[in-house]
Amino acid sequence: MIMINVKETTKRYIGIGLMLIIFLWMVGITAGCFRPDWMLMAPVWVATAFSVVVLVAFGLLWQWVSKKHPDSITTLYYSVSGFRMLLALFTLLICYLIVGRDNMLSFVLVFMIFYFVMVGYHTIFFSRLLKRQ
């Protein structure tokens, strides 16, 4: 069994995730500049903020659980997936209440892209980490 450095792994997880979020943000902002009729600026900022908060919160939570309760890691993965989905639905509900029904399509589409890319990143990162152990 290979022992992992939890602090370095957390830094790597958050660092790569932040680079991925910055790339998605740049693509969204660029698309919004070239197509202002799509009204992408607010959805891109909301999705970026959501992604950063969830990424950092999970990274720090994973670090704490890995150090204090390593036998609960599997439970953490399942519970974070469910909580992330509920938090995403709540965020979209708040956006719906603020912008209304007519402007929700751009929010949902941009948010889904960020959400699924980050879920894919999370899955790939931790599946590779578990294979190394």
Secondary structure as UniProt FT lines:
FT   HELIX           6..34
FT   HELIX           36..38
FT   HELIX           41..68
FT   HELIX           70..72
FT   HELIX           73..99
FT   TURN            102..103
FT   HELIX           104..132
//
